[in-house]
Amino acid sequence: MKILLVVKSKVMENLGVMYLSSVIKKAGSQCKIVEFSDAMTCYKIWKPEVVGFSIMTGDKERFRELADKIRDYDDYSDKKTVIIVGGADPTFFPTGYEWADHIVRGEAEQWFADFLGYEVDYSDINSIPHPDRSDFPGMKIRDFISSRGCGSACGYCYNSTWYKLFPDVQRIRVRKVDDVIKEILHAQPEFVYYQDSCFGVNMNWMREFSKKYGQEVRVPYHCHLRPEQCTEERVLALHDSNCVSVKIALETGSDRLRKLINRGKTNNEDAYKACRMLRKWDIAVIMQNILGLPTATMDEDLGTLEQNIRCRPSYSWVSIFQPYPKTELADKCEKNGWYQGDYSEIGDNFFDKSLLSCFTDEHKEHVEVLQKIFALCVDKSYLPKEDELTWENFPKLVHKIMRVAGDKKMFPGIDL
């Protein structure tokens, strides 16, 4: 049997469908992974019996249109293709997919094995075959996971809803260190990107990983951590195993907003100490932040910028809050009248604008400009005033930031 798996883009490796491709091939079928723009051409040439779509929220309609094209082609060529949908959107919003033959919610390795009559049990994470990388050739940065799941319940994330849908699934499932290393040695990447929600949560696992990875692999890698994880022992273990960069999520510098988004365990001092500790061991820090959280004031968002300037990360990554449906924070937005729009207007881009109705147009403009200038402000230690954050003033603001940065270099040690 030929099975075609379609993803939105192949700019980066897509571990979800890559795991499925391995399962499909283990079951004795053929599999190809293609990106959306090439799907119809590949379908006509390769003529698969099954097509699977991996769909993110915001992309349902474009995949439905692709399904219509496949059905039309089937009518013309007198064949019947089985269409399967999976991914985040069908998992949380299964209605509206009547055009598909099957809807797969959650992890799909076991579902596909059963669908293909392949008798196997993937209940243990270590029994799942390594992802098939054959349709992502020449990638210098390779993605891996050492665990599945997350122990946090951030209000803007789907995790809380996920565990309500799948209460029998353990919240965090960790792979054996030896299996992770075996996969990496086989893939031979130039750089390893661990996509775990939170890497090496168990310190015993981290100690074993650091020793074995440092001795057997040594390929530079990146991972995600929470600020409070960054103890001296953990950071040293990261350093010894050749971790060269990490992402840590501050999200907001406001204690009030942290409570709103269920990030109460994170605080500014932990983030500051984490950045200082990681710098000490020459590990680059990418700080993650969210602007425009529900009811956030510009003073609070500028306070987040100020905290980033204090922490001095290697880079400050920042998004604008989007009320993704079925998340706890989106429910709060609806309940409190902070968002009254149509969820269909929410795409997969969280950099462009705020959709919340609790903000004025002027406030939204300030947030959008701050998002664009945030990383530069952190890099140059510049804290703008609210009235500077307009599109009309944008070129002047960039020029001013660079002039101030230049003056600091010309007159070091002088408070200007």
C-alpha positions as CSV (number, residue, x, y, z in Angstrom):
1,M,0.0,0.0,0.0
2,K,1.2,3.5,-0.8
3,I,0.6,6.2,1.8
4,L,1.2,9.9,1.2
5,L,1.6,12.1,4.3
6,V,1.1,15.9,3.7
7,V,2.5,18.6,6.0
8,K,2.3,22.4,5.6
9,S,6.0,22.9,5.1
10,K,9.3,20.9,5.1
11,V,11.5,23.8,6.1
12,M,12.1,22.0,9.3
13,E,11.8,18.3,10.2
14,N,8.3,17.3,11.2
15,L,8.8,14.6,13.8
16,G,5.1,13.7,14.1
17,V,4.8,12.4,10.5
18,M,8.4,11.1,10.5
19,Y,7.5,8.8,13.3
20,L,4.4,7.7,11.4
21,S,6.4,7.0,8.2
22,S,8.6,4.6,10.2
23,V,5.6,2.8,11.6
24,I,4.1,2.6,8.1
25,K,7.3,1.2,6.6
26,K,7.7,-1.3,9.5
27,A,4.2,-2.5,8.6
28,G,5.3,-3.3,5.1
29,S,3.8,-0.3,3.2
30,Q,5.4,2.5,1.3
31,C,5.3,6.1,2.5
32,K,6.3,9.5,1.2
33,I,6.2,12.9,3.1
34,V,5.5,16.0,1.0
35,E,4.7,19.6,1.8
36,F,1.4,21.1,0.9
37,S,2.6,22.9,-2.3
38,D,3.8,19.7,-3.8
39,A,1.0,17.4,-2.6
40,M,-1.3,17.3,-5.7
41,T,1.6,16.8,-8.1
42,C,3.0,14.0,-6.1
43,Y,-0.5,12.5,-5.7
44,K,-1.1,12.4,-9.5
45,I,2.4,10.9,-10.2
46,W,2.7,8.4,-7.3
47,K,-1.0,7.4,-7.0
48,P,-1.2,6.5,-3.3
49,E,-4.2,4.6,-1.9
50,V,-4.1,6.6,1.3
51,V,-3.4,10.3,2.0
52,G,-2.8,11.6,5.5
53,F,-3.0,15.3,6.4
54,S,-1.2,16.8,9.4
55,I,-3.2,19.9,10.2
56,M,-2.5,22.8,12.5
57,T,-5.2,25.2,13.8
58,G,-5.8,27.8,11.1
59,D,-5.1,25.5,8.2
60,K,-8.3,23.4,8.0
61,E,-9.8,25.1,5.0
62,R,-6.7,24.9,2.8
63,F,-6.5,21.1,3.5
64,R,-10.2,20.7,2.8
65,E,-9.7,22.3,-0.6
66,L,-6.8,19.9,-1.3
67,A,-9.1,17.0,-0.3
68,D,-11.7,18.3,-2.8
69,K,-9.1,18.3,-5.5
70,I,-8.2,14.7,-4.7
71,R,-11.8,13.7,-4.8
72,D,-12.3,15.4,-8.1
73,Y,-9.3,13.6,-9.5
74,D,-10.5,10.3,-8.1
75,D,-13.9,10.8,-9.9
76,Y,-12.0,11.4,-13.2
77,S,-9.6,8.4,-12.8
78,D,-12.2,6.1,-11.2
79,K,-10.4,5.5,-7.9
80,K,-11.2,6.0,-4.2
81,T,-8.5,7.4,-2.0
82,V,-8.7,7.1,1.7
83,I,-8.2,10.5,3.4
84,I,-7.0,10.6,7.0
85,V,-6.7,13.8,9.1
86,G,-4.6,14.2,12.2
87,G,-2.6,16.8,14.1
88,A,-3.4,19.5,16.5
89,D,-6.6,20.8,14.9
90,P,-8.4,17.5,14.4
91,T,-7.4,16.4,17.9
92,F,-8.9,19.4,19.6
93,F,-11.6,20.3,17.1
94,P,-12.8,17.1,15.4
95,T,-16.0,18.7,14.1
96,G,-16.0,20.0,10.6
97,Y,-13.9,17.1,9.2
98,E,-16.8,15.2,7.6
99,W,-14.9,15.3,4.3
100,A,-12.3,12.9,5.8
101,D,-12.6,9.2,6.0
102,H,-10.8,8.9,9.3
103,I,-10.0,11.4,12.1
104,V,-7.1,10.5,14.3
105,R,-6.9,12.3,17.6
106,G,-3.7,12.4,19.6
107,E,-0.7,10.3,18.9
108,A,-1.1,8.2,15.8
109,E,1.6,5.5,15.8
110,Q,-0.6,2.8,17.3
111,W,-3.6,3.9,15.2
112,F,-1.7,3.5,11.9
113,A,-0.3,0.1,13.0
114,D,-3.8,-1.1,13.7
115,F,-5.1,0.4,10.5
116,L,-2.5,-1.5,8.5
117,G,-3.0,-4.7,10.4
118,Y,0.5,-4.6,11.9
119,E,0.4,-6.4,15.3
120,V,2.5,-4.4,17.6
121,D,2.2,-2.5,21.0
122,Y,3.6,1.0,21.1
123,S,2.4,1.7,24.7
124,D,6.0,2.0,25.8
125,I,7.7,5.1,24.3
126,N,10.9,3.2,23.9
127,S,9.2,0.7,21.6
128,I,8.3,3.3,18.9
129,P,10.7,3.1,16.0
130,H,13.0,6.1,15.3
131,P,11.6,8.7,13.0
132,D,12.1,8.2,9.2
133,R,14.3,11.0,8.0
134,S,14.6,9.9,4.3
135,D,12.2,12.6,3.1
136,F,14.2,15.4,4.8
137,P,17.6,14.9,3.1
138,G,20.5,17.2,3.7
139,M,19.2,18.9,6.9
140,K,22.1,20.3,8.9
141,I,20.0,20.7,12.0
142,R,18.1,17.6,13.0
143,D,15.2,17.4,15.5
144,F,15.0,14.8,18.3
145,I,12.9,14.2,21.4
146,S,14.1,12.5,24.5
147,S,10.6,12.7,26.1
148,R,7.0,13.3,25.3
149,G,4.7,15.4,27.4
150,C,4.9,18.3,29.8
151,G,4.4,18.6,33.5
152,S,3.2,22.3,33.3
153,A,-0.2,23.6,32.7
154,C,0.4,27.1,31.2
155,G,-2.9,28.8,30.4
156,Y,-2.0,29.7,26.8
157,C,-1.0,26.1,25.9
158,Y,-3.0,23.0,24.9
159,N,-1.4,20.7,27.4
160,S,-4.1,20.9,30.0
161,T,-6.8,20.1,27.4
162,W,-4.6,17.3,26.0
163,Y,-4.5,15.5,29.4
164,K,-8.2,15.9,29.8
165,L,-8.7,14.2,26.5
166,F,-6.2,11.4,27.2
167,P,-6.2,11.0,31.0
168,D,-4.6,7.5,30.8
169,V,-1.5,8.9,29.1
170,Q,1.4,9.6,31.5
171,R,2.1,13.3,31.6
172,I,5.9,12.9,30.9
173,R,7.3,9.8,29.2
174,V,11.1,9.6,29.0
175,R,13.1,7.6,26.5
176,K,16.1,5.6,27.6
177,V,19.4,7.4,27.2
178,D,20.9,4.6,25.2
179,D,18.1,4.7,22.7
180,V,18.3,8.5,22.2
181,I,22.1,8.2,21.6
182,K,21.6,5.3,19.2
183,E,19.2,7.4,17.1
184,I,21.6,10.4,17.0
185,L,24.5,8.3,16.0
186,H,22.5,6.8,13.1
187,A,21.2,10.2,11.9
188,Q,24.7,11.8,12.0
189,P,23.5,15.4,12.4
190,E,25.7,18.4,12.4
191,F,23.6,20.0,15.1
192,V,21.0,18.5,17.4
193,Y,17.7,20.3,18.3
194,Y,15.9,18.7,21.2
195,Q,12.2,19.5,20.8
196,D,11.1,18.3,24.3
197,S,8.8,20.7,26.1
198,C,11.3,20.6,28.9
199,F,14.6,18.8,28.6
200,G,16.1,16.4,31.1
201,V,13.6,17.0,33.9
202,N,14.8,14.0,35.8
203,M,18.3,14.8,37.2
204,N,19.4,11.1,37.3
205,W,18.5,10.9,33.6
206,M,20.4,14.1,33.0
207,R,23.6,12.8,34.7
208,E,23.5,9.6,32.6
209,F,22.8,11.5,29.4
210,S,25.6,14.0,30.0
211,K,28.2,11.4,30.6
212,K,27.2,9.1,27.6
213,Y,26.4,11.9,25.2
214,G,29.6,13.7,26.1
215,Q,31.7,10.6,25.5
216,E,29.9,9.0,22.5
217,V,28.3,11.9,20.5
218,R,29.6,15.4,21.3
219,V,27.5,16.9,18.6
220,P,26.5,20.5,19.7
221,Y,22.9,20.7,20.7
222,H,20.0,23.0,21.8
223,C,17.2,22.3,24.3
224,H,14.4,24.0,26.2
225,L,14.4,24.5,30.0
226,R,12.4,26.3,32.6
227,P,14.3,29.0,34.6
228,E,14.0,27.2,37.9
229,Q,15.7,24.1,36.4
230,C,19.0,26.0,35.9
231,T,20.9,24.8,39.0
232,E,24.7,24.7,38.9
233,E,24.7,20.9,38.6
234,R,22.2,20.8,35.7
235,V,24.0,23.6,33.8
236,L,27.3,21.9,34.3
237,A,25.9,18.7,32.9
238,L,24.6,20.6,29.9
239,H,28.0,22.2,29.4
240,D,29.9,18.9,29.7
241,S,27.7,17.2,27.1
242,N,28.2,20.1,24.6
243,C,24.9,22.0,24.9
244,V,25.6,25.3,23.2
245,S,22.2,27.1,23.5
246,V,18.9,26.8,25.4
247,K,15.5,28.5,25.3
248,I,14.0,29.5,28.6
249,A,10.6,31.0,28.9
250,L,10.1,34.1,31.1
251,E,6.9,35.0,29.1
252,T,6.2,38.0,31.3
253,G,7.9,40.1,33.9
254,S,4.6,40.8,35.7
255,D,3.7,38.7,38.8
256,R,0.1,39.5,38.2
257,L,0.1,38.3,34.6
258,R,2.1,35.2,35.6
259,K,-0.7,34.1,37.9
260,L,-3.2,34.7,35.0
261,I,-1.3,32.3,32.7
262,N,-0.5,29.7,35.4
263,R,3.2,30.5,35.4
264,G,3.3,31.3,39.1
265,K,6.4,29.1,39.8
266,T,8.5,31.3,37.5
267,N,9.8,34.6,38.8
268,N,12.2,37.3,37.6
269,E,15.0,36.4,39.9
270,D,15.0,32.7,38.7
271,A,15.2,34.0,35.1
272,Y,18.1,36.3,36.0
273,K,20.0,33.6,37.9
274,A,19.4,31.2,35.0
275,C,20.8,33.6,32.4
276,R,23.8,34.4,34.6
277,M,24.5,30.7,35.3
278,L,24.2,29.7,31.6
279,R,26.5,32.6,30.5
280,K,29.1,31.4,33.1
281,W,29.3,28.1,31.2
282,D,29.3,29.7,27.7
283,I,25.8,28.5,26.9
284,A,23.8,30.9,24.7
285,V,20.3,31.8,26.1
286,I,17.2,32.6,24.0
287,M,14.6,34.1,26.3
288,Q,11.0,33.6,25.3
289,N,8.3,36.2,26.0
290,I,4.7,37.0,25.2
291,L,3.3,40.5,24.7
292,G,-0.3,41.6,24.7
293,L,-1.5,39.0,27.3
294,P,-5.2,39.6,28.3
295,T,-5.5,42.9,30.4
296,A,-1.7,43.5,30.2
297,T,-0.8,47.2,30.4
298,M,2.0,48.8,28.4
299,D,3.8,49.3,31.7
300,E,3.7,45.6,32.2
301,D,4.9,44.8,28.7
302,L,7.7,47.3,29.0
303,G,8.5,45.7,32.3
304,T,9.0,42.4,30.5
305,L,11.4,44.2,28.2
306,E,13.2,45.8,31.2
307,Q,13.6,42.3,32.8
308,N,15.0,40.9,29.5
309,I,17.5,43.8,29.4
310,R,18.5,43.0,33.0
311,C,18.9,39.3,32.2
312,R,21.0,39.9,29.1
313,P,20.1,36.8,27.0
314,S,21.9,36.1,23.8
315,Y,18.6,36.8,22.0
316,S,15.1,37.7,23.1
317,W,12.3,35.9,21.2
318,V,8.8,37.5,21.6
319,S,5.3,36.7,20.3
320,I,1.9,38.4,20.6
321,F,-0.7,36.5,22.5
322,Q,-3.3,34.7,20.5
323,P,-6.4,33.2,22.2
324,Y,-6.1,29.7,20.8
325,P,-9.4,27.9,21.3
326,K,-9.7,25.1,23.9
327,T,-6.9,26.6,26.0
328,E,-7.7,27.7,29.5
329,L,-6.7,31.3,28.7
330,A,-8.9,31.5,25.6
331,D,-11.8,30.3,27.8
332,K,-11.1,33.1,30.2
333,C,-10.9,35.6,27.4
334,E,-14.4,34.5,26.2
335,K,-15.9,34.5,29.7
336,N,-14.6,37.9,30.5
337,G,-15.3,39.5,27.1
338,W,-11.6,40.0,26.3
339,Y,-12.1,38.3,23.0
340,Q,-15.3,38.4,21.0
341,G,-14.0,37.4,17.5
342,D,-14.3,34.4,15.3
343,Y,-11.7,31.7,16.1
344,S,-11.4,31.1,12.3
345,E,-9.5,34.4,12.1
346,I,-6.6,32.9,14.2
347,G,-3.9,31.6,12.0
348,D,-0.6,30.0,12.8
349,N,1.3,33.4,13.1
350,F,1.7,34.9,16.5
351,F,3.9,37.8,15.5
352,D,1.6,40.2,13.6
353,K,-1.1,41.6,15.8
354,S,-3.3,41.3,18.8
355,L,-6.9,40.1,18.3
356,L,-8.2,40.9,21.8
357,S,-11.2,43.2,22.2
358,C,-10.1,44.4,25.6
359,F,-7.4,46.6,24.0
360,T,-7.8,49.9,22.1
361,D,-6.4,50.2,18.6
362,E,-3.8,52.5,19.9
363,H,-2.7,50.0,22.5
364,K,-2.6,47.2,19.9
365,E,-0.3,49.4,17.7
366,H,2.1,49.9,20.7
367,V,2.2,46.1,21.3
368,E,2.8,45.4,17.6
369,V,5.6,47.9,17.3
370,L,7.2,46.8,20.6
371,Q,7.2,43.2,19.3
372,K,9.1,44.2,16.2
373,I,11.7,46.2,18.1
374,F,11.9,44.1,21.3
375,A,15.0,42.0,20.4
376,L,16.9,45.1,19.3
377,C,16.0,47.0,22.5
378,V,17.3,44.1,24.6
379,D,20.5,43.9,22.6
380,K,21.1,47.6,22.9
381,S,19.7,48.0,26.4
382,Y,17.2,50.6,25.3
383,L,13.8,51.0,27.1
384,P,11.5,53.0,24.9
385,K,8.7,55.2,26.1
386,E,5.1,54.2,25.2
387,D,4.5,57.2,22.9
388,E,7.6,56.2,20.8
389,L,5.9,52.9,19.9
390,T,4.0,53.9,16.7
391,W,4.4,52.8,13.1
392,E,4.9,56.5,12.1
393,N,7.8,56.8,14.4
394,F,9.3,53.4,13.7
395,P,12.2,54.5,11.5
396,K,13.1,57.3,13.9
397,L,13.0,54.8,16.8
398,V,15.3,52.4,15.2
399,H,17.7,55.2,14.4
400,K,17.5,56.5,18.0
401,I,18.2,53.1,19.5
402,M,21.3,52.7,17.3
403,R,22.5,56.2,18.1
404,V,22.2,55.6,21.9
405,A,24.0,52.3,21.5
406,G,26.8,54.1,19.6
407,D,27.1,56.8,22.3
408,K,27.5,54.1,25.0
409,K,30.4,52.6,23.1
410,M,32.0,56.0,22.5
411,F,31.7,57.1,26.1
412,P,32.0,53.8,28.2
413,G,31.2,54.2,31.8
414,I,29.4,57.5,31.4
415,D,25.7,57.7,32.4
416,L,24.2,59.5,29.5
